[in-house]
């Protein structure tokens, strides 16, 4: 059985993108992460040590988002997924990365990449 811890709408100003100006001017991003794990022991024992500390996960995501610029949302999503999978007890992770103001004519919303990875 897989239980889920979900982190929604983590917000960042970061310098990621394929165009030169995207690496110089911060732009808005949002990240969602779904962490798959078994929470049976944590629920029974009511102990943080038996689950995933989502504050620690957010710190890892912050580090990825603040790191050297990358070209692709896919790269950001994969790096976030690998950081989450390095946490004990995680068996699966889903990551969505949204660029809230993509430099694409006609796009007034956002562009999003979603990936899923297993441990």
Biopython code that builds the backbone (N, CA, C, O; Angstrom):
import numpy as np
from Bio.PDB.StructureBuilder import StructureBuilder

atoms = [
    (1, "UNK", "N", (0.840, -1.170, 0.000)),
    (1, "UNK", "CA", (0.000, 0.000, 0.000)),
    (1, "UNK", "C", (0.895, 1.247, 0.000)),
    (1, "UNK", "O", (1.921, 1.288, 0.679)),
    (2, "UNK", "N", (0.492, 2.252, -0.767)),
    (2, "UNK", "CA", (1.230, 3.504, -0.804)),
    (2, "UNK", "C", (0.355, 4.628, -0.282)),
    (2, "UNK", "O", (-0.773, 4.816, -0.737)),
    (3, "UNK", "N", (0.888, 5.371, 0.676)),
    (3, "UNK", "CA", (0.249, 6.573, 1.188)),
    (3, "UNK", "C", (0.959, 7.761, 0.549)),
    (3, "UNK", "O", (2.017, 7.605, -0.061)),
    (4, "UNK", "N", (0.376, 8.942, 0.689)),
    (4, "UNK", "CA", (0.920, 10.106, -0.008)),
    (4, "UNK", "C", (1.026, 11.314, 0.912)),
    (4, "UNK", "O", (0.107, 11.631, 1.667)),
    (5, "UNK", "N", (2.154, 11.965, 0.827)),
    (5, "UNK", "CA", (2.330, 13.299, 1.393)),
    (5, "UNK", "C", (2.446, 14.217, 0.186)),
    (5, "UNK", "O", (3.263, 13.978, -0.703)),
    (6, "UNK", "N", (1.632, 15.265, 0.150)),
    (6, "UNK", "CA", (1.616, 16.163, -0.999)),
    (6, "UNK", "C", (2.019, 17.579, -0.578)),
    (6, "UNK", "O", (1.497, 18.128, 0.392)),
    (7, "UNK", "N", (2.941, 18.143, -1.316)),
    (7, "UNK", "CA", (3.371, 19.522, -1.127)),
    (7, "UNK", "C", (2.928, 20.291, -2.373)),
    (7, "UNK", "O", (3.353, 19.982, -3.486)),
    (8, "UNK", "N", (2.077, 21.291, -2.176)),
    (8, "UNK", "CA", (1.517, 22.018, -3.320)),
    (8, "UNK", "C", (1.914, 23.485, -3.308)),
    (8, "UNK", "O", (2.025, 24.124, -2.261)),
    (9, "UNK", "N", (2.121, 23.988, -4.511)),
    (9, "UNK", "CA", (2.333, 25.422, -4.751)),
    (9, "UNK", "C", (3.535, 26.002, -4.018)),
    (9, "UNK", "O", (3.461, 27.108, -3.483)),
    (10, "UNK", "N", (4.643, 25.262, -3.991)),
    (10, "UNK", "CA", (5.888, 25.850, -3.503)),
    (10, "UNK", "C", (6.302, 26.897, -4.535)),
    (10, "UNK", "O", (6.337, 26.602, -5.730)),
    (11, "UNK", "N", (6.612, 28.102, -4.094)),
    (11, "UNK", "CA", (6.847, 29.200, -5.027)),
    (11, "UNK", "C", (8.289, 29.681, -4.972)),
    (11, "UNK", "O", (8.889, 29.809, -3.905)),
    (12, "UNK", "N", (8.820, 29.942, -6.156)),
    (12, "UNK", "CA", (10.225, 30.327, -6.293)),
    (12, "UNK", "C", (10.376, 31.433, -7.321)),
    (12, "UNK", "O", (9.566, 31.566, -8.238)),
    (13, "UNK", "N", (11.416, 32.214, -7.154)),
    (13, "UNK", "CA", (11.944, 33.104, -8.182)),
    (13, "UNK", "C", (13.301, 32.503, -8.538)),
    (13, "UNK", "O", (14.194, 32.439, -7.694)),
    (14, "UNK", "N", (13.455, 32.065, -9.781)),
    (14, "UNK", "CA", (14.676, 31.367, -10.167)),
    (14, "UNK", "C", (15.054, 31.712, -11.599)),
    (14, "UNK", "O", (14.262, 32.284, -12.349)),
    (15, "UNK", "N", (16.277, 31.352, -11.963)),
    (15, "UNK", "CA", (16.846, 31.701, -13.269)),
    (15, "UNK", "C", (17.071, 30.455, -14.116)),
    (15, "UNK", "O", (18.213, 30.102, -14.410)),
    (16, "UNK", "N", (16.007, 29.798, -14.504)),
    (16, "UNK", "CA", (16.117, 28.597, -15.330)),
    (16, "UNK", "C", (15.413, 28.829, -16.661)),
    (16, "UNK", "O", (14.374, 29.486, -16.717)),
    (17, "UNK", "N", (15.984, 28.289, -17.727)),
    (17, "UNK", "CA", (15.373, 28.399, -19.042)),
    (17, "UNK", "C", (16.405, 28.277, -20.142)),
    (17, "UNK", "O", (17.606, 28.397, -19.897)),
    (18, "UNK", "N", (15.937, 28.039, -21.352)),
    (18, "UNK", "CA", (16.819, 27.812, -22.493)),
    (18, "UNK", "C", (17.303, 29.114, -23.133)),
    (18, "UNK", "O", (18.325, 29.125, -23.819)),
    (19, "UNK", "N", (16.583, 30.197, -22.916)),
    (19, "UNK", "CA", (16.972, 31.468, -23.524)),
    (19, "UNK", "C", (17.953, 32.219, -22.634)),
    (19, "UNK", "O", (17.858, 32.144, -21.409)),
    (20, "UNK", "N", (18.893, 32.941, -23.235)),
    (20, "UNK", "CA", (19.928, 33.622, -22.438)),
    (20, "UNK", "C", (19.368, 34.542, -21.348)),
    (20, "UNK", "O", (19.868, 34.533, -20.223)),
    (21, "UNK", "N", (18.349, 35.327, -21.663)),
    (21, "UNK", "CA", (17.831, 36.258, -20.646)),
    (21, "UNK", "C", (17.174, 35.537, -19.468)),
    (21, "UNK", "O", (17.072, 36.109, -18.383)),
    (22, "UNK", "N", (16.728, 34.293, -19.662)),
    (22, "UNK", "CA", (16.103, 33.547, -18.571)),
    (22, "UNK", "C", (17.122, 33.153, -17.494)),
    (22, "UNK", "O", (16.759, 32.886, -16.348)),
    (23, "UNK", "N", (18.380, 33.123, -17.876)),
    (23, "UNK", "CA", (19.426, 32.777, -16.919)),
    (23, "UNK", "C", (19.926, 34.002, -16.141)),
    (23, "UNK", "O", (20.715, 33.873, -15.205)),
    (24, "UNK", "N", (19.457, 35.185, -16.539)),
    (24, "UNK", "CA", (19.891, 36.426, -15.892)),
    (24, "UNK", "C", (18.810, 37.094, -15.060)),
    (24, "UNK", "O", (19.107, 37.782, -14.083)),
    (25, "UNK", "N", (17.564, 36.893, -15.442)),
    (25, "UNK", "CA", (16.453, 37.564, -14.765)),
    (25, "UNK", "C", (15.587, 36.514, -14.063)),
    (25, "UNK", "O", (15.051, 35.622, -14.722)),
    (26, "UNK", "N", (15.444, 36.604, -12.750)),
    (26, "UNK", "CA", (14.587, 35.636, -12.053)),
    (26, "UNK", "C", (13.145, 35.693, -12.575)),
    (26, "UNK", "O", (12.626, 36.758, -12.909)),
    (27, "UNK", "N", (12.532, 34.538, -12.632)),
    (27, "UNK", "CA", (11.141, 34.421, -13.066)),
    (27, "UNK", "C", (10.399, 33.478, -12.122)),
    (27, "UNK", "O", (11.022, 32.673, -11.429)),
    (28, "UNK", "N", (9.081, 33.575, -12.095)),
    (28, "UNK", "CA", (8.325, 32.767, -11.140)),
    (28, "UNK", "C", (8.151, 31.307, -11.578)),
    (28, "UNK", "O", (7.855, 31.006, -12.734)),
    (29, "UNK", "N", (8.349, 30.423, -10.606)),
    (29, "UNK", "CA", (8.121, 28.989, -10.784)),
    (29, "UNK", "C", (7.251, 28.499, -9.628)),
    (29, "UNK", "O", (7.263, 29.076, -8.540)),
    (30, "UNK", "N", (6.504, 27.439, -9.874)),
    (30, "UNK", "CA", (5.789, 26.728, -8.815)),
    (30, "UNK", "C", (6.139, 25.252, -8.924)),
    (30, "UNK", "O", (6.355, 24.727, -10.016)),
    (31, "UNK", "N", (6.190, 24.590, -7.765)),
    (31, "UNK", "CA", (6.534, 23.170, -7.713)),
    (31, "UNK", "C", (5.516, 22.455, -6.833)),
    (31, "UNK", "O", (5.154, 22.941, -5.762)),
    (32, "UNK", "N", (5.063, 21.302, -7.296)),
    (32, "UNK", "CA", (4.248, 20.386, -6.504)),
    (32, "UNK", "C", (5.019, 19.074, -6.410)),
    (32, "UNK", "O", (5.644, 18.642, -7.379)),
    (33, "UNK", "N", (4.973, 18.445, -5.242)),
    (33, "UNK", "CA", (5.642, 17.159, -5.056)),
    (33, "UNK", "C", (4.686, 16.212, -4.344)),
    (33, "UNK", "O", (4.063, 16.583, -3.349)),
    (34, "UNK", "N", (4.571, 14.993, -4.851)),
    (34, "UNK", "CA", (3.786, 13.944, -4.208)),
    (34, "UNK", "C", (4.751, 12.839, -3.803)),
    (34, "UNK", "O", (5.462, 12.276, -4.636)),
    (35, "UNK", "N", (4.762, 12.545, -2.519)),
    (35, "UNK", "CA", (5.716, 11.590, -1.958)),
    (35, "UNK", "C", (4.966, 10.324, -1.557)),
    (35, "UNK", "O", (4.096, 10.353, -0.687)),
    (36, "UNK", "N", (5.313, 9.219, -2.200)),
    (36, "UNK", "CA", (4.693, 7.935, -1.899)),
    (36, "UNK", "C", (5.511, 7.160, -0.887)),
    (36, "UNK", "O", (6.720, 6.992, -1.048)),
    (37, "UNK", "N", (4.841, 6.687, 0.165)),
    (37, "UNK", "CA", (5.504, 5.925, 1.223)),
    (37, "UNK", "C", (4.452, 5.175, 2.023)),
    (37, "UNK", "O", (3.252, 5.382, 1.840)),
    (38, "UNK", "N", (4.905, 4.317, 2.897)),
    (38, "UNK", "CA", (4.009, 3.615, 3.825)),
    (38, "UNK", "C", (4.052, 4.370, 5.157)),
    (38, "UNK", "O", (5.100, 4.437, 5.799)),
    (39, "UNK", "N", (2.929, 4.932, 5.564)),
    (39, "UNK", "CA", (2.880, 5.712, 6.814)),
    (39, "UNK", "C", (2.299, 4.920, 7.988)),
    (39, "UNK", "O", (1.987, 5.501, 9.027)),
    (40, "UNK", "N", (2.152, 3.613, 7.834)),
    (40, "UNK", "CA", (1.524, 2.803, 8.874)),
    (40, "UNK", "C", (2.229, 2.947, 10.226)),
    (40, "UNK", "O", (1.578, 3.201, 11.239)),
    (41, "UNK", "N", (3.548, 2.788, 10.243)),
    (41, "UNK", "CA", (4.277, 2.893, 11.513)),
    (41, "UNK", "C", (4.215, 4.299, 12.084)),
    (41, "UNK", "O", (4.060, 4.474, 13.292)),
    (42, "UNK", "N", (4.334, 5.296, 11.228)),
    (42, "UNK", "CA", (4.274, 6.682, 11.701)),
    (42, "UNK", "C", (2.926, 6.968, 12.356)),
    (42, "UNK", "O", (2.866, 7.592, 13.415)),
    (43, "UNK", "N", (1.861, 6.515, 11.733)),
    (43, "UNK", "CA", (0.524, 6.751, 12.280)),
    (43, "UNK", "C", (0.333, 6.010, 13.607)),
    (43, "UNK", "O", (-0.239, 6.550, 14.554)),
    (44, "UNK", "N", (0.811, 4.788, 13.659)),
    (44, "UNK", "CA", (0.657, 3.987, 14.873)),
    (44, "UNK", "C", (1.468, 4.554, 16.034)),
    (44, "UNK", "O", (0.970, 4.668, 17.153)),
    (45, "UNK", "N", (2.736, 4.913, 15.754)),
    (45, "UNK", "CA", (3.645, 5.357, 16.812)),
    (45, "UNK", "C", (3.627, 6.871, 17.024)),
    (45, "UNK", "O", (4.149, 7.365, 18.023)),
    (46, "UNK", "N", (3.025, 7.608, 16.082)),
    (46, "UNK", "CA", (2.958, 9.070, 16.155)),
    (46, "UNK", "C", (4.347, 9.674, 16.303)),
    (46, "UNK", "O", (4.597, 10.527, 17.155)),
    (47, "UNK", "N", (5.264, 9.185, 15.416)),
    (47, "UNK", "CA", (6.654, 9.642, 15.490)),
    (47, "UNK", "C", (7.127, 10.128, 14.128)),
    (47, "UNK", "O", (6.983, 9.435, 13.121)),
    (48, "UNK", "N", (7.689, 11.321, 14.113)),
    (48, "UNK", "CA", (8.229, 11.902, 12.887)),
    (48, "UNK", "C", (9.315, 11.022, 12.288)),
    (48, "UNK", "O", (9.462, 10.967, 11.067)),
    (49, "UNK", "N", (10.065, 10.348, 13.114)),
    (49, "UNK", "CA", (11.157, 9.503, 12.632)),
    (49, "UNK", "C", (10.671, 8.326, 11.785)),
    (49, "UNK", "O", (11.476, 7.684, 11.110)),
    (50, "UNK", "N", (9.385, 8.036, 11.808)),
    (50, "UNK", "CA", (8.817, 6.915, 11.051)),
    (50, "UNK", "C", (8.214, 7.350, 9.713)),
    (50, "UNK", "O", (7.615, 6.539, 9.007)),
    (51, "UNK", "N", (8.373, 8.630, 9.367)),
    (51, "UNK", "CA", (7.798, 9.132, 8.127)),
    (51, "UNK", "C", (8.816, 10.020, 7.436)),
    (51, "UNK", "O", (9.994, 10.002, 7.791)),
    (52, "UNK", "N", (8.384, 10.792, 6.461)),
    (52, "UNK", "CA", (9.232, 11.744, 5.759)),
    (52, "UNK", "C", (8.996, 13.121, 6.354)),
    (52, "UNK", "O", (7.858, 13.578, 6.458)),
    (53, "UNK", "N", (10.060, 13.766, 6.737)),
    (53, "UNK", "CA", (9.976, 15.119, 7.267)),
    (53, "UNK", "C", (9.837, 16.069, 6.077)),
    (53, "UNK", "O", (10.811, 16.344, 5.378)),
    (54, "UNK", "N", (8.633, 16.560, 5.857)),
    (54, "UNK", "CA", (8.427, 17.367, 4.656)),
    (54, "UNK", "C", (9.130, 18.713, 4.727)),
    (54, "UNK", "O", (9.390, 19.309, 3.681)),
    (55, "UNK", "N", (9.445, 19.213, 5.902)),
    (55, "UNK", "CA", (10.249, 20.434, 6.000)),
    (55, "UNK", "C", (11.650, 20.189, 5.428)),
    (55, "UNK", "O", (12.208, 21.057, 4.757)),
    (56, "UNK", "N", (12.211, 19.015, 5.692)),
    (56, "UNK", "CA", (13.522, 18.660, 5.136)),
    (56, "UNK", "C", (13.439, 18.504, 3.619)),
    (56, "UNK", "O", (14.367, 18.879, 2.903)),
    (57, "UNK", "N", (12.333, 17.954, 3.133)),
    (57, "UNK", "CA", (12.138, 17.821, 1.688)),
    (57, "UNK", "C", (12.087, 19.204, 1.038)),
    (57, "UNK", "O", (12.702, 19.423, -0.006)),
    (58, "UNK", "N", (11.367, 20.121, 1.643)),
    (58, "UNK", "CA", (11.280, 21.474, 1.086)),
    (58, "UNK", "C", (12.662, 22.124, 1.042)),
    (58, "UNK", "O", (12.983, 22.812, 0.073)),
    (59, "UNK", "N", (13.476, 21.921, 2.061)),
    (59, "UNK", "CA", (14.835, 22.475, 2.039)),
    (59, "UNK", "C", (15.632, 21.910, 0.861)),
    (59, "UNK", "O", (16.397, 22.640, 0.230)),
    (60, "UNK", "N", (15.462, 20.624, 0.558)),
    (60, "UNK", "CA", (16.163, 20.019, -0.583)),
    (60, "UNK", "C", (15.674, 20.613, -1.907)),
    (60, "UNK", "O", (16.467, 20.869, -2.813)),
    (61, "UNK", "N", (14.365, 20.828, -2.006)),
    (61, "UNK", "CA", (13.810, 21.437, -3.219)),
    (61, "UNK", "C", (14.326, 22.864, -3.364)),
    (61, "UNK", "O", (14.675, 23.292, -4.465)),
    (62, "UNK", "N", (14.373, 23.599, -2.260)),
    (62, "UNK", "CA", (14.906, 24.966, -2.295)),
    (62, "UNK", "C", (16.319, 24.979, -2.862)),
    (62, "UNK", "O", (16.664, 25.852, -3.658)),
    (63, "UNK", "N", (17.132, 24.017, -2.455)),
    (63, "UNK", "CA", (18.516, 23.928, -2.931)),
    (63, "UNK", "C", (18.562, 23.697, -4.436)),
    (63, "UNK", "O", (19.356, 24.325, -5.135)),
    (64, "UNK", "N", (17.720, 22.806, -4.936)),
    (64, "UNK", "CA", (17.678, 22.532, -6.379)),
    (64, "UNK", "C", (17.264, 23.790, -7.145)),
    (64, "UNK", "O", (17.872, 24.143, -8.155)),
    (65, "UNK", "N", (16.237, 24.447, -6.657)),
    (65, "UNK", "CA", (15.728, 25.627, -7.376)),
    (65, "UNK", "C", (16.732, 26.776, -7.368)),
    (65, "UNK", "O", (16.757, 27.579, -8.301)),
    (66, "UNK", "N", (17.554, 26.863, -6.334)),
    (66, "UNK", "CA", (18.533, 27.946, -6.222)),
    (66, "UNK", "C", (19.874, 27.606, -6.881)),
    (66, "UNK", "O", (20.750, 28.466, -6.969)),
    (67, "UNK", "N", (20.040, 26.377, -7.339)),
    (67, "UNK", "CA", (21.308, 25.939, -7.929)),
    (67, "UNK", "C", (21.533, 26.610, -9.282)),
    (67, "UNK", "O", (20.699, 27.379, -9.759)),
    (68, "UNK", "N", (22.658, 26.306, -9.878)),
    (68, "UNK", "CA", (22.998, 26.860, -11.187)),
    (68, "UNK", "C", (21.854, 26.636, -12.178)),
    (68, "UNK", "O", (21.197, 25.595, -12.148)),
    (69, "UNK", "N", (21.621, 27.608, -13.047)),
    (69, "UNK", "CA", (20.516, 27.496, -14.004)),
    (69, "UNK", "C", (20.630, 26.277, -14.912)),
    (69, "UNK", "O", (21.722, 25.870, -15.310)),
    (70, "UNK", "N", (19.470, 25.711, -15.227)),
    (70, "UNK", "CA", (19.372, 24.632, -16.208)),
    (70, "UNK", "C", (18.462, 25.099, -17.337)),
    (70, "UNK", "O", (17.719, 26.068, -17.182)),
    (71, "UNK", "N", (18.521, 24.418, -18.455)),
    (71, "UNK", "CA", (17.713, 24.796, -19.616)),
    (71, "UNK", "C", (16.266, 24.329, -19.517)),
    (71, "UNK", "O", (15.353, 25.054, -19.910)),
    (72, "UNK", "N", (16.050, 23.123, -18.995)),
    (72, "UNK", "CA", (14.753, 22.459, -19.135)),
    (72, "UNK", "C", (14.017, 22.271, -17.816)),
    (72, "UNK", "O", (14.623, 22.013, -16.776)),
    (73, "UNK", "N", (12.698, 22.406, -17.883)),
    (73, "UNK", "CA", (11.851, 22.061, -16.743)),
    (73, "UNK", "C", (12.000, 20.585, -16.411)),
    (73, "UNK", "O", (11.927, 20.200, -15.244)),
    (74, "UNK", "N", (12.208, 19.758, -17.425)),
    (74, "UNK", "CA", (12.400, 18.325, -17.214)),
    (74, "UNK", "C", (13.613, 18.063, -16.317)),
    (74, "UNK", "O", (13.584, 17.176, -15.465)),
    (75, "UNK", "N", (14.670, 18.840, -16.517)),
    (75, "UNK", "CA", (15.878, 18.688, -15.708)),
    (75, "UNK", "C", (15.597, 19.073, -14.263)),
    (75, "UNK", "O", (16.005, 18.370, -13.339)),
    (76, "UNK", "N", (14.899, 20.192, -14.065)),
    (76, "UNK", "CA", (14.539, 20.609, -12.704)),
    (76, "UNK", "C", (13.699, 19.541, -12.015)),
    (76, "UNK", "O", (13.971, 19.166, -10.875)),
    (77, "UNK", "N", (12.678, 19.053, -12.716)),
    (77, "UNK", "CA", (11.788, 18.049, -12.135)),
    (77, "UNK", "C", (12.559, 16.786, -11.764)),
    (77, "UNK", "O", (12.336, 16.217, -10.695)),
    (78, "UNK", "N", (13.458, 16.346, -12.630)),
    (78, "UNK", "CA", (14.217, 15.129, -12.350)),
    (78, "UNK", "C", (15.160, 15.332, -11.166)),
    (78, "UNK", "O", (15.303, 14.438, -10.332)),
    (79, "UNK", "N", (15.797, 16.485, -11.084)),
    (79, "UNK", "CA", (16.697, 16.740, -9.946)),
    (79, "UNK", "C", (15.924, 16.788, -8.630)),
    (79, "UNK", "O", (16.396, 16.286, -7.609)),
    (80, "UNK", "N", (14.746, 17.387, -8.655)),
    (80, "UNK", "CA", (13.906, 17.404, -7.450)),
    (80, "UNK", "C", (13.503, 15.980, -7.084)),
    (80, "UNK", "O", (13.578, 15.589, -5.919)),
    (81, "UNK", "N", (13.075, 15.204, -8.080)),
    (81, "UNK", "CA", (12.667, 13.815, -7.815)),
    (81, "UNK", "C", (13.802, 13.020, -7.194)),
    (81, "UNK", "O", (13.576, 12.266, -6.248)),
    (82, "UNK", "N", (15.017, 13.172, -7.704)),
    (82, "UNK", "CA", (16.151, 12.424, -7.161)),
    (82, "UNK", "C", (16.439, 12.831, -5.720)),
    (82, "UNK", "O", (16.770, 11.977, -4.897)),
    (83, "UNK", "N", (16.319, 14.107, -5.401)),
    (83, "UNK", "CA", (16.510, 14.565, -4.023)),
    (83, "UNK", "C", (15.475, 13.942, -3.091)),
    (83, "UNK", "O", (15.808, 13.505, -1.989)),
    (84, "UNK", "N", (14.226, 13.902, -3.532)),
    (84, "UNK", "CA", (13.167, 13.330, -2.691)),
    (84, "UNK", "C", (13.373, 11.830, -2.523)),
    (84, "UNK", "O", (13.191, 11.295, -1.429)),
    (85, "UNK", "N", (13.751, 11.154, -3.599)),
    (85, "UNK", "CA", (13.972, 9.702, -3.519)),
    (85, "UNK", "C", (15.141, 9.342, -2.612)),
    (85, "UNK", "O", (15.228, 8.209, -2.139)),
    (86, "UNK", "N", (16.041, 10.291, -2.363)),
    (86, "UNK", "CA", (17.150, 10.046, -1.445)),
    (86, "UNK", "C", (16.697, 10.043, 0.014)),
    (86, "UNK", "O", (17.465, 9.670, 0.900)),
    (87, "UNK", "N", (15.470, 10.452, 0.266)),
    (87, "UNK", "CA", (14.931, 10.452, 1.633)),
    (87, "UNK", "C", (14.535, 9.027, 2.021)),
    (87, "UNK", "O", (13.967, 8.303, 1.205)),
    (88, "UNK", "N", (14.826, 8.622, 3.245)),
    (88, "UNK", "CA", (14.421, 7.284, 3.687)),
    (88, "UNK", "C", (12.902, 7.110, 3.597)),
    (88, "UNK", "O", (12.148, 8.061, 3.803)),
    (89, "UNK", "N", (12.468, 5.904, 3.293)),
    (89, "UNK", "CA", (11.070, 5.488, 3.274)),
    (89, "UNK", "C", (10.311, 5.854, 1.996)),
    (89, "UNK", "O", (9.214, 5.342, 1.775)),
    (90, "UNK", "N", (10.864, 6.721, 1.158)),
    (90, "UNK", "CA", (10.161, 7.131, -0.063)),
    (90, "UNK", "C", (10.246, 6.003, -1.087)),
    (90, "UNK", "O", (11.331, 5.497, -1.374)),
    (91, "UNK", "N", (9.093, 5.611, -1.638)),
    (91, "UNK", "CA", (9.062, 4.557, -2.656)),
    (91, "UNK", "C", (8.687, 5.096, -4.026)),
    (91, "UNK", "O", (8.967, 4.463, -5.044)),
    (92, "UNK", "N", (8.055, 6.262, -4.055)),
    (92, "UNK", "CA", (7.657, 6.857, -5.330)),
    (92, "UNK", "C", (7.536, 8.363, -5.143)),
    (92, "UNK", "O", (7.222, 8.843, -4.054)),
    (93, "UNK", "N", (7.788, 9.100, -6.220)),
    (93, "UNK", "CA", (7.635, 10.548, -6.154)),
    (93, "UNK", "C", (7.072, 11.055, -7.480)),
    (93, "UNK", "O", (7.434, 10.584, -8.558)),
    (94, "UNK", "N", (6.186, 12.016, -7.361)),
    (94, "UNK", "CA", (5.682, 12.742, -8.521)),
    (94, "UNK", "C", (6.063, 14.205, -8.350)),
    (94, "UNK", "O", (5.939, 14.763, -7.260)),
    (95, "UNK", "N", (6.528, 14.823, -9.431)),
    (95, "UNK", "CA", (6.963, 16.217, -9.372)),
    (95, "UNK", "C", (6.340, 16.971, -10.540)),
    (95, "UNK", "O", (6.374, 16.515, -11.683)),
    (96, "UNK", "N", (5.775, 18.123, -10.234)),
    (96, "UNK", "CA", (5.302, 19.047, -11.254)),
    (96, "UNK", "C", (6.052, 20.359, -11.081)),
    (96, "UNK", "O", (6.095, 20.920, -9.986)),
    (97, "UNK", "N", (6.641, 20.843, -12.169)),
    (97, "UNK", "CA", (7.317, 22.140, -12.161)),
    (97, "UNK", "C", (6.609, 23.015, -13.177)),
    (97, "UNK", "O", (6.448, 22.640, -14.338)),
    (98, "UNK", "N", (6.183, 24.197, -12.718)),
    (98, "UNK", "CA", (5.490, 25.139, -13.583)),
    (98, "UNK", "C", (6.311, 26.414, -13.744)),
    (98, "UNK", "O", (6.786, 26.988, -12.764)),
    (99, "UNK", "N", (6.469, 26.845, -14.980)),
    (99, "UNK", "CA", (7.043, 28.158, -15.274)),
    (99, "UNK", "C", (5.844, 29.080, -15.463)),
    (99, "UNK", "O", (5.068, 28.923, -16.405)),
    (100, "UNK", "N", (5.704, 30.041, -14.559)),
    (100, "UNK", "CA", (4.482, 30.834, -14.486)),
    (100, "UNK", "C", (4.407, 31.948, -15.531)),
    (100, "UNK", "O", (3.322, 32.473, -15.784)),
    (101, "UNK", "N", (5.511, 32.312, -16.128)),
    (101, "UNK", "CA", (5.519, 33.362, -17.155)),
    (101, "UNK", "C", (6.456, 32.956, -18.288)),
    (101, "UNK", "O", (7.477, 33.608, -18.507)),
    (102, "UNK", "N", (6.118, 31.882, -19.013)),
    (102, "UNK", "CA", (7.022, 31.406, -20.058)),
    (102, "UNK", "C", (7.126, 32.426, -21.193)),
    (102, "UNK", "O", (6.141, 33.087, -21.522)),
    (103, "UNK", "N", (8.307, 32.558, -21.789)),
    (103, "UNK", "CA", (8.489, 33.507, -22.879)),
    (103, "UNK", "C", (8.026, 32.919, -24.213)),
    (103, "UNK", "O", (8.813, 32.750, -25.144)),
    (104, "UNK", "N", (6.726, 32.611, -24.279)),
    (104, "UNK", "CA", (6.156, 31.987, -25.473)),
    (104, "UNK", "C", (4.951, 32.816, -25.899)),
    (104, "UNK", "O", (4.026, 33.024, -25.113)),
    (105, "UNK", "N", (4.962, 33.290, -27.146)),
    (105, "UNK", "CA", (3.834, 34.069, -27.646)),
    (105, "UNK", "C", (2.548, 33.268, -27.541)),
    (105, "UNK", "O", (2.499, 32.096, -27.916)),
    (106, "UNK", "N", (1.517, 33.906, -27.031)),
    (106, "UNK", "CA", (0.214, 33.276, -26.942)),
    (106, "UNK", "C", (-0.034, 32.503, -25.665)),
    (106, "UNK", "O", (-1.172, 32.114, -25.403)),
    (107, "UNK", "N", (0.989, 32.267, -24.862)),
    (107, "UNK", "CA", (0.794, 31.563, -23.601)),
    (107, "UNK", "C", (0.594, 32.607, -22.510)),
    (107, "UNK", "O", (1.520, 33.333, -22.149)),
    (108, "UNK", "N", (-0.631, 32.669, -21.991)),
    (108, "UNK", "CA", (-0.923, 33.624, -20.923)),
    (108, "UNK", "C", (-1.019, 32.925, -19.570)),
    (108, "UNK", "O", (-1.106, 33.577, -18.529)),
    (109, "UNK", "N", (-1.004, 31.626, -19.592)),
    (109, "UNK", "CA", (-0.994, 30.838, -18.359)),
    (109, "UNK", "C", (0.415, 30.394, -18.047)),
    (109, "UNK", "O", (1.345, 31.200, -18.075)),
    (110, "UNK", "N", (0.581, 29.126, -17.751)),
    (110, "UNK", "CA", (1.888, 28.591, -17.408)),
    (110, "UNK", "C", (2.187, 27.367, -18.253)),
    (110, "UNK", "O", (1.310, 26.814, -18.916)),
    (111, "UNK", "N", (3.448, 26.958, -18.213)),
    (111, "UNK", "CA", (3.896, 25.717, -18.835)),
    (111, "UNK", "C", (4.303, 24.793, -17.700)),
    (111, "UNK", "O", (4.939, 25.228, -16.740)),
    (112, "UNK", "N", (3.938, 23.515, -17.807)),
    (112, "UNK", "CA", (4.184, 22.569, -16.724)),
    (112, "UNK", "C", (4.777, 21.276, -17.257)),
    (112, "UNK", "O", (4.409, 20.798, -18.330)),
    (113, "UNK", "N", (5.708, 20.717, -16.478)),
    (113, "UNK", "CA", (6.231, 19.374, -16.728)),
    (113, "UNK", "C", (5.914, 18.534, -15.503)),
    (113, "UNK", "O", (6.104, 18.983, -14.373)),
    (114, "UNK", "N", (5.433, 17.319, -15.723)),
    (114, "UNK", "CA", (5.152, 16.378, -14.630)),
    (114, "UNK", "C", (5.912, 15.094, -14.885)),
    (114, "UNK", "O", (5.882, 14.548, -15.988)),
    (115, "UNK", "N", (6.603, 14.611, -13.844)),
    (115, "UNK", "CA", (7.321, 13.341, -13.947)),
    (115, "UNK", "C", (6.988, 12.485, -12.735)),
    (115, "UNK", "O", (6.591, 13.000, -11.689)),
    (116, "UNK", "N", (7.153, 11.172, -12.882)),
    (116, "UNK", "CA", (6.991, 10.217, -11.776)),
    (116, "UNK", "C", (8.196, 9.297, -11.786)),
    (116, "UNK", "O", (8.636, 8.837, -12.839)),
    (117, "UNK", "N", (8.725, 9.036, -10.598)),
    (117, "UNK", "CA", (9.880, 8.158, -10.454)),
    (117, "UNK", "C", (9.651, 7.201, -9.290)),
    (117, "UNK", "O", (9.009, 7.550, -8.299)),
    (118, "UNK", "N", (10.185, 5.992, -9.423)),
    (118, "UNK", "CA", (10.145, 4.990, -8.363)),
    (118, "UNK", "C", (11.522, 4.848, -7.742)),
    (118, "UNK", "O", (12.540, 5.074, -8.397)),
    (119, "UNK", "N", (11.541, 4.470, -6.468)),
    (119, "UNK", "CA", (12.814, 4.244, -5.782)),
    (119, "UNK", "C", (13.470, 2.989, -6.304)),
    (119, "UNK", "O", (14.555, 2.625, -5.851)),
]
sb = StructureBuilder()
sb.init_structure("model")
sb.init_model(0)
sb.init_chain("A")
sb.init_seg("    ")
for serial, (resi, resn, name, xyz) in enumerate(atoms, 1):
    if name == "N":
        sb.init_residue(resn, " ", resi, " ")
    sb.init_atom(name, np.array(xyz, "f"), 0.0, 1.0, " ", f" {name:<3s}", serial, name[0])
structure = sb.get_structure()
